[in-house]
Amino acid sequence: MTSKRNIMIPKPQSNFISVQCPECGEKRIIFTHTTTDINCNSCGQALAKKAGAKANVLGKVQNILD
Ligand SMILES: [Zn+2]
């Protein structure tokens, strides 16, 4: 019998995160495994740099989204 619902769903290797620009405070949602550098839309500050698999996030992480 498999009536219990305790199955652990493995977390995906990738996430979207909400990052706040350290320069101007603009918030942006970025993909943690981005393959391109991401800059702030407003001031051009680098928010994430591509780094092989997972990007280096330079901004302030606000939330981790599904
Ligand atoms: Zn900015």
N, CA, C, O and the ligand as a Tripos MOL2 file, in Angstrom:
@<TRIPOS>MOLECULE
protein
  265   263    67     0     0
PROTEIN
NO_CHARGES

@<TRIPOS>ATOM
      1 N           0.8300   -1.1970    0.0000 N.3       1 MET1
      2 CA          0.0000    0.0000    0.0000 C.3       1 MET1
      3 C           0.8750    1.2610    0.0000 C.2       1 MET1
      4 O           1.8190    1.3870    0.7800 O.2       1 MET1
      5 N           0.5420    2.1530   -0.8660 N.am      2 THR2
      6 CA          1.3010    3.4120   -0.9140 C.3       2 THR2
      7 C           0.3270    4.5670   -0.7380 C.2       2 THR2
      8 O           0.0450    5.3170   -1.6730 O.2       2 THR2
      9 N          -0.1750    4.6890    0.4740 N.am      3 SER3
     10 CA         -1.1490    5.7440    0.7230 C.3       3 SER3
     11 C          -0.5010    7.0190    1.2330 C.2       3 SER3
     12 O          -1.1040    8.0910    1.1800 O.2       3 SER3
     13 N           0.7290    6.9080    1.7290 N.am      4 LYS4
     14 CA          1.3840    8.1080    2.2630 C.3       4 LYS4
     15 C           1.9140    8.9980    1.1520 C.2       4 LYS4
     16 O           2.2790    8.5310    0.0730 O.2       4 LYS4
     17 N           1.9470   10.2720    1.4400 N.am      5 ARG5
     18 CA          2.4350   11.2230    0.4430 C.3       5 ARG5
     19 C           3.7060   11.9030    0.9510 C.2       5 ARG5
     20 O           3.8110   13.1290    0.9790 O.2       5 ARG5
     21 N           4.6390   11.0930    1.3390 N.am      6 ASN6
     22 CA          5.8800   11.6390    1.8780 C.3       6 ASN6
     23 C           7.0200   11.5690    0.8710 C.2       6 ASN6
     24 O           8.1960   11.5740    1.2340 O.2       6 ASN6
     25 N           6.6550   11.5070   -0.3620 N.am      7 ILE7
     26 CA          7.6920   11.4110   -1.3860 C.3       7 ILE7
     27 C           8.4430   12.7400   -1.4810 C.2       7 ILE7
     28 O           7.8430   13.7990   -1.6710 O.2       7 ILE7
     29 N           9.7250   12.6620   -1.3480 N.am      8 MET8
     30 CA         10.5380   13.8750   -1.4730 C.3       8 MET8
     31 C          10.7720   14.1670   -2.9380 C.2       8 MET8
     32 O          11.2940   13.3430   -3.6890 O.2       8 MET8
     33 N          10.3770   15.3440   -3.3130 N.am      9 ILE9
     34 CA         10.6130   15.7420   -4.6940 C.3       9 ILE9
     35 C          11.9940   16.3810   -4.7730 C.2       9 ILE9
     36 O          12.2570   17.3760   -4.0980 O.2       9 ILE9
     37 N          12.8630   15.8270   -5.5790 N.am     10 PRO10
     38 CA         14.1960   16.4180   -5.6680 C.3      10 PRO10
     39 C          14.1480   17.8430   -6.1750 C.2      10 PRO10
     40 O          13.4160   18.1640   -7.1110 O.2      10 PRO10
     41 N          14.9380   18.6880   -5.5450 N.am     11 LYS11
     42 CA         14.9610   20.0780   -5.9870 C.3      11 LYS11
     43 C          15.6850   20.1820   -7.3190 C.2      11 LYS11
     44 O          16.7150   19.5420   -7.5310 O.2      11 LYS11
     45 N          15.1530   20.9700   -8.1840 N.am     12 PRO12
     46 CA         15.8530   21.1590   -9.4480 C.3      12 PRO12
     47 C          17.1680   21.8780   -9.2200 C.2      12 PRO12
     48 O          17.3350   22.5980   -8.2360 O.2      12 PRO12
     49 N          18.0740   21.6810  -10.1170 N.am     13 GLN13
     50 CA         19.3940   22.2760   -9.9770 C.3      13 GLN13
     51 C          19.3890   23.7590  -10.2790 C.2      13 GLN13
     52 O          20.3710   24.4560  -10.0270 O.2      13 GLN13
     53 N          18.3210   24.2210  -10.8000 N.am     14 SER14
     54 CA         18.3020   25.6250  -11.1920 C.3      14 SER14
     55 C          17.1320   26.3460  -10.5390 C.2      14 SER14
     56 O          16.0920   25.7530  -10.2530 O.2      14 SER14
     57 N          17.3240   27.6090  -10.3170 N.am     15 ASN15
     58 CA         16.2880   28.4230   -9.6870 C.3      15 ASN15
     59 C          16.2770   29.7980  -10.3270 C.2      15 ASN15
     60 O          17.2280   30.2390  -10.9730 O.2      15 ASN15
     61 N          15.1650   30.4340  -10.1130 N.am     16 PHE16
     62 CA         15.1110   31.8600  -10.3920 C.3      16 PHE16
     63 C          15.2220   32.5790   -9.0590 C.2      16 PHE16
     64 O          14.6100   32.1710   -8.0710 O.2      16 PHE16
     65 N          15.9810   33.6180   -9.0350 N.am     17 ILE17
     66 CA         16.1220   34.3780   -7.8020 C.3      17 ILE17
     67 C          15.8440   35.8440   -8.0730 C.2      17 ILE17
     68 O          16.0630   36.3570   -9.1710 O.2      17 ILE17
     69 N          15.3630   36.4830   -7.0530 N.am     18 SER18
     70 CA         15.1320   37.9180   -7.1310 C.3      18 SER18
     71 C          16.3490   38.6040   -6.5290 C.2      18 SER18
     72 O          16.7110   38.3650   -5.3770 O.2      18 SER18
     73 N          16.9640   39.4480   -7.3190 N.am     19 VAL19
     74 CA         18.2040   40.1030   -6.9120 C.3      19 VAL19
     75 C          18.0060   41.6040   -6.9280 C.2      19 VAL19
     76 O          17.4020   42.1660   -7.8400 O.2      19 VAL19
     77 N          18.5300   42.2330   -5.8960 N.am     20 GLN20
     78 CA         18.4430   43.6870   -5.8460 C.3      20 GLN20
     79 C          19.7930   44.2830   -6.1980 C.2      20 GLN20
     80 O          20.8330   43.8750   -5.6810 O.2      20 GLN20
     81 N          19.7480   45.2430   -7.0790 N.am     21 CYS21
     82 CA         20.9680   45.9200   -7.4930 C.3      21 CYS21
     83 C          21.5870   46.6610   -6.3100 C.2      21 CYS21
     84 O          20.9050   47.4360   -5.6400 O.2      21 CYS21
     85 N          22.8800   46.4280   -6.0490 N.am     22 PRO22
     86 CA         23.5140   47.1180   -4.9250 C.3      22 PRO22
     87 C          23.7050   48.6080   -5.1740 C.2      22 PRO22
     88 O          23.9210   49.3710   -4.2330 O.2      22 PRO22
     89 N          23.6280   49.0210   -6.4200 N.am     23 GLU23
     90 CA         23.8620   50.4340   -6.7470 C.3      23 GLU23
     91 C          22.5900   51.2660   -6.6640 C.2      23 GLU23
     92 O          22.5630   52.3130   -6.0170 O.2      23 GLU23
     93 N          21.5460   50.7960   -7.3200 N.am     24 CYS24
     94 CA         20.3510   51.6290   -7.4160 C.3      24 CYS24
     95 C          19.1130   50.9960   -6.7880 C.2      24 CYS24
     96 O          18.0650   51.6360   -6.7010 O.2      24 CYS24
     97 N          19.2260   49.7520   -6.3520 N.am     25 GLY25
     98 CA         18.0960   49.1310   -5.6690 C.3      25 GLY25
     99 C          17.0610   48.5240   -6.5810 C.2      25 GLY25
    100 O          16.0510   47.9950   -6.1160 O.2      25 GLY25
    101 N          17.2980   48.5930   -7.8690 N.am     26 GLU26
    102 CA         16.3690   47.9930   -8.8310 C.3      26 GLU26
    103 C          16.3490   46.4770   -8.6350 C.2      26 GLU26
    104 O          17.3930   45.8380   -8.5050 O.2      26 GLU26
    105 N          15.1430   45.9200   -8.6170 N.am     27 LYS27
    106 CA         15.0450   44.4770   -8.4470 C.3      27 LYS27
    107 C          14.8960   43.7920   -9.7840 C.2      27 LYS27
    108 O          14.2850   44.3130  -10.7170 O.2      27 LYS27
    109 N          15.4620   42.6340   -9.8440 N.am     28 ARG28
    110 CA         15.4170   41.8820  -11.0770 C.3      28 ARG28
    111 C          15.3520   40.4030  -10.7820 C.2      28 ARG28
    112 O          15.9810   39.9270   -9.8370 O.2      28 ARG28
    113 N          14.6000   39.6730  -11.5780 N.am     29 ILE29
    114 CA         14.5610   38.2300  -11.4250 C.3      29 ILE29
    115 C          15.5270   37.6180  -12.4300 C.2      29 ILE29
    116 O          15.4500   37.8750  -13.6310 O.2      29 ILE29
    117 N          16.4140   36.8240  -11.9230 N.am     30 ILE30
    118 CA         17.4190   36.2170  -12.7990 C.3      30 ILE30
    119 C          17.4420   34.7120  -12.5960 C.2      30 ILE30
    120 O          16.9780   34.1780  -11.5890 O.2      30 ILE30
    121 N          17.9890   34.0740  -13.5710 N.am     31 PHE31
    122 CA         18.1390   32.6300  -13.5600 C.3      31 PHE31
    123 C          19.5280   32.3140  -13.0180 C.2      31 PHE31
    124 O          20.5260   32.8590  -13.4910 O.2      31 PHE31
    125 N          19.5860   31.4370  -12.0300 N.am     32 THR32
    126 CA         20.8820   31.1860  -11.3770 C.3      32 THR32
    127 C          21.8800   30.4870  -12.2920 C.2      32 THR32
    128 O          23.0890   30.5430  -12.0630 O.2      32 THR32
    129 N          21.3810   29.8440  -13.3060 N.am     33 HIS33
    130 CA         22.2960   29.1580  -14.2180 C.3      33 HIS33
    131 C          22.3810   29.8830  -15.5550 C.2      33 HIS33
    132 O          22.4800   29.2740  -16.6210 O.2      33 HIS33
    133 N          22.3390   31.1630  -15.4570 N.am     34 THR34
    134 CA         22.4010   31.9610  -16.6700 C.3      34 THR34
    135 C          23.6950   31.6970  -17.4270 C.2      34 THR34
    136 O          24.7440   31.4460  -16.8340 O.2      34 THR34
    137 N          23.5980   31.7580  -18.7070 N.am     35 THR35
    138 CA         24.8030   31.5770  -19.5300 C.3      35 THR35
    139 C          25.2790   32.9150  -20.0740 C.2      35 THR35
    140 O          26.1960   32.9750  -20.8920 O.2      35 THR35
    141 N          24.6580   33.9660  -19.6200 N.am     36 THR36
    142 CA         25.1260   35.2950  -20.0070 C.3      36 THR36
    143 C          25.2660   36.1530  -18.7580 C.2      36 THR36
    144 O          24.5980   35.9180  -17.7510 O.2      36 THR36
    145 N          26.1230   37.1280  -18.8330 N.am     37 ASP37
    146 CA         26.2270   38.0710  -17.7230 C.3      37 ASP37
    147 C          24.9480   38.9030  -17.6720 C.2      37 ASP37
    148 O          24.3660   39.2430  -18.7020 O.2      37 ASP37
    149 N          24.5330   39.2170  -16.4630 N.am     38 ILE38
    150 CA         23.3080   40.0050  -16.3130 C.3      38 ILE38
    151 C          23.6530   41.3160  -15.6290 C.2      38 ILE38
    152 O          24.2860   41.3470  -14.5730 O.2      38 ILE38
    153 N          23.2260   42.3740  -16.2510 N.am     39 ASN39
    154 CA         23.4670   43.7040  -15.6980 C.3      39 ASN39
    155 C          22.1490   44.3600  -15.3240 C.2      39 ASN39
    156 O          21.0910   44.0220  -15.8560 O.2      39 ASN39
    157 N          22.2370   45.2950  -14.4070 N.am     40 CYS40
    158 CA         21.0660   46.0460  -14.0020 C.3      40 CYS40
    159 C          20.4980   46.8140  -15.1850 C.2      40 CYS40
    160 O          21.2340   47.4040  -15.9760 O.2      40 CYS40
    161 N          19.1800   46.7950  -15.2890 N.am     41 ASN41
    162 CA         18.5290   47.5210  -16.3750 C.3      41 ASN41
    163 C          18.6790   49.0250  -16.2290 C.2      41 ASN41
    164 O          18.7120   49.7580  -17.2180 O.2      41 ASN41
    165 N          18.7690   49.4720  -14.9990 N.am     42 SER42
    166 CA         18.7630   50.9130  -14.7650 C.3      42 SER42
    167 C          20.1530   51.5220  -14.8290 C.2      42 SER42
    168 O          20.3640   52.5240  -15.5120 O.2      42 SER42
    169 N          21.1100   50.9150  -14.1130 N.am     43 CYS43
    170 CA         22.4150   51.5540  -13.9900 C.3      43 CYS43
    171 C          23.5430   50.7500  -14.6110 C.2      43 CYS43
    172 O          24.6700   51.2370  -14.6970 O.2      43 CYS43
    173 N          23.2670   49.5440  -15.0390 N.am     44 GLY44
    174 CA         24.3020   48.7760  -15.7140 C.3      44 GLY44
    175 C          25.2330   48.0160  -14.7890 C.2      44 GLY44
    176 O          26.1660   47.3610  -15.2550 O.2      44 GLY44
    177 N          24.9980   48.0900  -13.4950 N.am     45 GLN45
    178 CA         25.7850   47.3340  -12.5270 C.3      45 GLN45
    179 C          25.6350   45.8440  -12.8070 C.2      45 GLN45
    180 O          24.5350   45.3650  -13.0830 O.2      45 GLN45
    181 N          26.7530   45.1100  -12.7350 N.am     46 ALA46
    182 CA         26.6910   43.6690  -12.9420 C.3      46 ALA46
    183 C          25.9580   43.0110  -11.7810 C.2      46 ALA46
    184 O          26.3020   43.2210  -10.6180 O.2      46 ALA46
    185 N          24.9620   42.2270  -12.1020 N.am     47 LEU47
    186 CA         24.2000   41.5380  -11.0610 C.3      47 LEU47
    187 C          24.5490   40.0670  -10.9780 C.2      47 LEU47
    188 O          24.4360   39.4610   -9.9130 O.2      47 LEU47
    189 N          24.9690   39.4890  -12.0820 N.am     48 ALA48
    190 CA         25.3700   38.0890  -12.0830 C.3      48 ALA48
    191 C          26.3440   37.8640  -13.2250 C.2      48 ALA48
    192 O          26.2160   38.4210  -14.3150 O.2      48 ALA48
    193 N          27.3110   37.0320  -12.9270 N.am     49 LYS49
    194 CA         28.2860   36.6910  -13.9570 C.3      49 LYS49
    195 C          28.2080   35.2040  -14.2220 C.2      49 LYS49
    196 O          28.1410   34.3930  -13.2990 O.2      49 LYS49
    197 N          28.2190   34.8670  -15.4680 N.am     50 LYS50
    198 CA         28.1950   33.4480  -15.8020 C.3      50 LYS50
    199 C          29.4900   32.7980  -15.3190 C.2      50 LYS50
    200 O          30.5750   33.3690  -15.4240 O.2      50 LYS50
    201 N          29.3390   31.5880  -14.7890 N.am     51 ALA51
    202 CA         30.5140   30.9150  -14.2310 C.3      51 ALA51
    203 C          30.3560   29.4140  -14.3920 C.2      51 ALA51
    204 O          30.1240   28.7010  -13.4150 O.2      51 ALA51
    205 N          30.4780   28.9440  -15.5880 N.am     52 GLY52
    206 CA         30.3650   27.5080  -15.8100 C.3      52 GLY52
    207 C          28.9360   27.0370  -15.5970 C.2      52 GLY52
    208 O          28.0910   27.1830  -16.4800 O.2      52 GLY52
    209 N          28.6640   26.4730  -14.4270 N.am     53 ALA53
    210 CA         27.3240   25.9650  -14.1600 C.3      53 ALA53
    211 C          26.4520   27.0420  -13.5280 C.2      53 ALA53
    212 O          25.5600   27.5920  -14.1740 O.2      53 ALA53
    213 N          26.7160   27.3310  -12.2790 N.am     54 LYS54
    214 CA         25.8850   28.2930  -11.5740 C.3      54 LYS54
    215 C          26.5420   29.6660  -11.6130 C.2      54 LYS54
    216 O          27.7480   29.8040  -11.4110 O.2      54 LYS54
    217 N          25.7360   30.6550  -11.8710 N.am     55 ALA55
    218 CA         26.2760   31.9990  -12.0020 C.3      55 ALA55
    219 C          26.6970   32.5600  -10.6450 C.2      55 ALA55
    220 O          26.1380   32.2020   -9.6090 O.2      55 ALA55
    221 N          27.6710   33.4260  -10.6720 N.am     56 ASN56
    222 CA         28.0310   34.1940   -9.4780 C.3      56 ASN56
    223 C          27.0870   35.3660   -9.3660 C.2      56 ASN56
    224 O          27.0690   36.2520  -10.2200 O.2      56 ASN56
    225 N          26.3140   35.3650   -8.3220 N.am     57 VAL57
    226 CA         25.3650   36.4600   -8.1380 C.3      57 VAL57
    227 C          26.0500   37.5700   -7.3600 C.2      57 VAL57
    228 O          26.5560   37.3580   -6.2580 O.2      57 VAL57
    229 N          26.0570   38.7350   -7.9400 N.am     58 LEU58
    230 CA         26.7550   39.8690   -7.3450 C.3      58 LEU58
    231 C          25.8160   40.7880   -6.5890 C.2      58 LEU58
    232 O          26.2290   41.5070   -5.6790 O.2      58 LEU58
    233 N          24.5670   40.7580   -6.9670 N.am     59 GLY59
    234 CA         23.5910   41.6040   -6.3010 C.3      59 GLY59
    235 C          23.1130   40.9660   -5.0090 C.2      59 GLY59
    236 O          23.5710   39.8960   -4.6110 O.2      59 GLY59
    237 N          22.1910   41.6460   -4.3740 N.am     60 LYS60
    238 CA         21.6390   41.1610   -3.1130 C.3      60 LYS60
    239 C          20.4490   40.2570   -3.3970 C.2      60 LYS60
    240 O          19.4660   40.6870   -4.0000 O.2      60 LYS60
    241 N          20.5400   39.0060   -2.9640 N.am     61 VAL61
    242 CA         19.4680   38.0590   -3.2390 C.3      61 VAL61
    243 C          18.3100   38.3180   -2.2940 C.2      61 VAL61
    244 O          18.4710   38.3260   -1.0730 O.2      61 VAL61
    245 N          17.1420   38.5280   -2.8760 N.am     62 GLN62
    246 CA         15.9400   38.7990   -2.0870 C.3      62 GLN62
    247 C          15.1460   37.5380   -1.8240 C.2      62 GLN62
    248 O          14.7210   37.2760   -0.6990 O.2      62 GLN62
    249 N          14.9570   36.7790   -2.8480 N.am     63 ASN63
    250 CA         14.1090   35.5870   -2.7700 C.3      63 ASN63
    251 C          14.6440   34.5240   -3.6820 C.2      63 ASN63
    252 O          15.2830   34.8040   -4.6960 O.2      63 ASN63
    253 N          14.3730   33.3010   -3.3050 N.am     64 ILE64
    254 CA         14.6160   32.2050   -4.2310 C.3      64 ILE64
    255 C          13.2570   31.7210   -4.6890 C.2      64 ILE64
    256 O          12.4090   31.3480   -3.8780 O.2      64 ILE64
    257 N          13.0610   31.7300   -5.9760 N.am     65 LEU65
    258 CA         11.7670   31.3980   -6.5460 C.3      65 LEU65
    259 C          11.8070   30.0080   -7.1310 C.2      65 LEU65
    260 O          12.8740   29.4750   -7.4370 O.2      65 LEU65
    261 N          10.6520   29.4350   -7.2800 N.am     66 ASP66
    262 CA         10.5850   28.1110   -7.8960 C.3      66 ASP66
    263 C          10.8080   28.2070   -9.3810 C.2      66 ASP66
    264 O          10.7870   27.1910  -10.0750 O.2      66 ASP66
    265 ZN         21.1910   49.2930  -10.7260 Zn       67 ZN67
@<TRIPOS>BOND
     1     1     2 1
     2     2     3 1
     3     3     4 2
     4     3     5 am
     5     5     6 1
     6     6     7 1
     7     7     8 2
     8     7     9 am
     9     9    10 1
    10    10    11 1
    11    11    12 2
    12    11    13 am
    13    13    14 1
    14    14    15 1
    15    15    16 2
    16    15    17 am
    17    17    18 1
    18    18    19 1
    19    19    20 2
    20    19    21 am
    21    21    22 1
    22    22    23 1
    23    23    24 2
    24    23    25 am
    25    25    26 1
    26    26    27 1
    27    27    28 2
    28    27    29 am
    29    29    30 1
    30    30    31 1
    31    31    32 2
    32    31    33 am
    33    33    34 1
    34    34    35 1
    35    35    36 2
    36    35    37 am
    37    37    38 1
    38    38    39 1
    39    39    40 2
    40    39    41 am
    41    41    42 1
    42    42    43 1
    43    43    44 2
    44    43    45 am
    45    45    46 1
    46    46    47 1
    47    47    48 2
    48    47    49 am
    49    49    50 1
    50    50    51 1
    51    51    52 2
    52    51    53 am
    53    53    54 1
    54    54    55 1
    55    55    56 2
    56    55    57 am
    57    57    58 1
    58    58    59 1
    59    59    60 2
    60    59    61 am
    61    61    62 1
    62    62    63 1
    63    63    64 2
    64    63    65 am
    65    65    66 1
    66    66    67 1
    67    67    68 2
    68    67    69 am
    69    69    70 1
    70    70    71 1
    71    71    72 2
    72    71    73 am
    73    73    74 1
    74    74    75 1
    75    75    76 2
    76    75    77 am
    77    77    78 1
    78    78    79 1
    79    79    80 2
    80    79    81 am
    81    81    82 1
    82    82    83 1
    83    83    84 2
    84    83    85 am
    85    85    86 1
    86    86    87 1
    87    87    88 2
    88    87    89 am
    89    89    90 1
    90    90    91 1
    91    91    92 2
    92    91    93 am
    93    93    94 1
    94    94    95 1
    95    95    96 2
    96    95    97 am
    97    97    98 1
    98    98    99 1
    99    99   100 2
   100    99   101 am
   101   101   102 1
   102   102   103 1
   103   103   104 2
   104   103   105 am
   105   105   106 1
   106   106   107 1
   107   107   108 2
   108   107   109 am
   109   109   110 1
   110   110   111 1
   111   111   112 2
   112   111   113 am
   113   113   114 1
   114   114   115 1
   115   115   116 2
   116   115   117 am
   117   117   118 1
   118   118   119 1
   119   119   120 2
   120   119   121 am
   121   121   122 1
   122   122   123 1
   123   123   124 2
   124   123   125 am
   125   125   126 1
   126   126   127 1
   127   127   128 2
   128   127   129 am
   129   129   130 1
   130   130   131 1
   131   131   132 2
   132   131   133 am
   133   133   134 1
   134   134   135 1
   135   135   136 2
   136   135   137 am
   137   137   138 1
   138   138   139 1
   139   139   140 2
   140   139   141 am
   141   141   142 1
   142   142   143 1
   143   143   144 2
   144   143   145 am
   145   145   146 1
   146   146   147 1
   147   147   148 2
   148   147   149 am
   149   149   150 1
   150   150   151 1
   151   151   152 2
   152   151   153 am
   153   153   154 1
   154   154   155 1
   155   155   156 2
   156   155   157 am
   157   157   158 1
   158   158   159 1
   159   159   160 2
   160   159   161 am
   161   161   162 1
   162   162   163 1
   163   163   164 2
   164   163   165 am
   165   165   166 1
   166   166   167 1
   167   167   168 2
   168   167   169 am
   169   169   170 1
   170   170   171 1
   171   171   172 2
   172   171   173 am
   173   173   174 1
   174   174   175 1
   175   175   176 2
   176   175   177 am
   177   177   178 1
   178   178   179 1
   179   179   180 2
   180   179   181 am
   181   181   182 1
   182   182   183 1
   183   183   184 2
   184   183   185 am
   185   185   186 1
   186   186   187 1
   187   187   188 2
   188   187   189 am
   189   189   190 1
   190   190   191 1
   191   191   192 2
   192   191   193 am
   193   193   194 1
   194   194   195 1
   195   195   196 2
   196   195   197 am
   197   197   198 1
   198   198   199 1
   199   199   200 2
   200   199   201 am
   201   201   202 1
   202   202   203 1
   203   203   204 2
   204   203   205 am
   205   205   206 1
   206   206   207 1
   207   207   208 2
   208   207   209 am
   209   209   210 1
   210   210   211 1
   211   211   212 2
   212   211   213 am
   213   213   214 1
   214   214   215 1
   215   215   216 2
   216   215   217 am
   217   217   218 1
   218   218   219 1
   219   219   220 2
   220   219   221 am
   221   221   222 1
   222   222   223 1
   223   223   224 2
   224   223   225 am
   225   225   226 1
   226   226   227 1
   227   227   228 2
   228   227   229 am
   229   229   230 1
   230   230   231 1
   231   231   232 2
   232   231   233 am
   233   233   234 1
   234   234   235 1
   235   235   236 2
   236   235   237 am
   237   237   238 1
   238   238   239 1
   239   239   240 2
   240   239   241 am
   241   241   242 1
   242   242   243 1
   243   243   244 2
   244   243   245 am
   245   245   246 1
   246   246   247 1
   247   247   248 2
   248   247   249 am
   249   249   250 1
   250   250   251 1
   251   251   252 2
   252   251   253 am
   253   253   254 1
   254   254   255 1
   255   255   256 2
   256   255   257 am
   257   257   258 1
   258   258   259 1
   259   259   260 2
   260   259   261 am
   261   261   262 1
   262   262   263 1
   263   263   264 2
@<TRIPOS>SUBSTRUCTURE
     1 MET1         2 RESIDUE 1 A MET
     2 THR2         6 RESIDUE 1 A THR
     3 SER3        10 RESIDUE 1 A SER
     4 LYS4        14 RESIDUE 1 A LYS
     5 ARG5        18 RESIDUE 1 A ARG
     6 ASN6        22 RESIDUE 1 A ASN
     7 ILE7        26 RESIDUE 1 A ILE
     8 MET8        30 RESIDUE 1 A MET
     9 ILE9        34 RESIDUE 1 A ILE
    10 PRO10       38 RESIDUE 1 A PRO
    11 LYS11       42 RESIDUE 1 A LYS
    12 PRO12       46 RESIDUE 1 A PRO
    13 GLN13       50 RESIDUE 1 A GLN
    14 SER14       54 RESIDUE 1 A SER
    15 ASN15       58 RESIDUE 1 A ASN
    16 PHE16       62 RESIDUE 1 A PHE
    17 ILE17       66 RESIDUE 1 A ILE
    18 SER18       70 RESIDUE 1 A SER
    19 VAL19       74 RESIDUE 1 A VAL
    20 GLN20       78 RESIDUE 1 A GLN
    21 CYS21       82 RESIDUE 1 A CYS
    22 PRO22       86 RESIDUE 1 A PRO
    23 GLU23       90 RESIDUE 1 A GLU
    24 CYS24       94 RESIDUE 1 A CYS
    25 GLY25       98 RESIDUE 1 A GLY
    26 GLU26      102 RESIDUE 1 A GLU
    27 LYS27      106 RESIDUE 1 A LYS
    28 ARG28      110 RESIDUE 1 A ARG
    29 ILE29      114 RESIDUE 1 A ILE
    30 ILE30      118 RESIDUE 1 A ILE
    31 PHE31      122 RESIDUE 1 A PHE
    32 THR32      126 RESIDUE 1 A THR
    33 HIS33      130 RESIDUE 1 A HIS
    34 THR34      134 RESIDUE 1 A THR
    35 THR35      138 RESIDUE 1 A THR
    36 THR36      142 RESIDUE 1 A THR
    37 ASP37      146 RESIDUE 1 A ASP
    38 ILE38      150 RESIDUE 1 A ILE
    39 ASN39      154 RESIDUE 1 A ASN
    40 CYS40      158 RESIDUE 1 A CYS
    41 ASN41      162 RESIDUE 1 A ASN
    42 SER42      166 RESIDUE 1 A SER
    43 CYS43      170 RESIDUE 1 A CYS
    44 GLY44      174 RESIDUE 1 A GLY
    45 GLN45      178 RESIDUE 1 A GLN
    46 ALA46      182 RESIDUE 1 A ALA
    47 LEU47      186 RESIDUE 1 A LEU
    48 ALA48      190 RESIDUE 1 A ALA
    49 LYS49      194 RESIDUE 1 A LYS
    50 LYS50      198 RESIDUE 1 A LYS
    51 ALA51      202 RESIDUE 1 A ALA
    52 GLY52      206 RESIDUE 1 A GLY
    53 ALA53      210 RESIDUE 1 A ALA
    54 LYS54      214 RESIDUE 1 A LYS
    55 ALA55      218 RESIDUE 1 A ALA
    56 ASN56      222 RESIDUE 1 A ASN
    57 VAL57      226 RESIDUE 1 A VAL
    58 LEU58      230 RESIDUE 1 A LEU
    59 GLY59      234 RESIDUE 1 A GLY
    60 LYS60      238 RESIDUE 1 A LYS
    61 VAL61      242 RESIDUE 1 A VAL
    62 GLN62      246 RESIDUE 1 A GLN
    63 ASN63      250 RESIDUE 1 A ASN
    64 ILE64      254 RESIDUE 1 A ILE
    65 LEU65      258 RESIDUE 1 A LEU
    66 ASP66      262 RESIDUE 1 A ASP
    67 ZN67       265 GROUP 0 **** ****
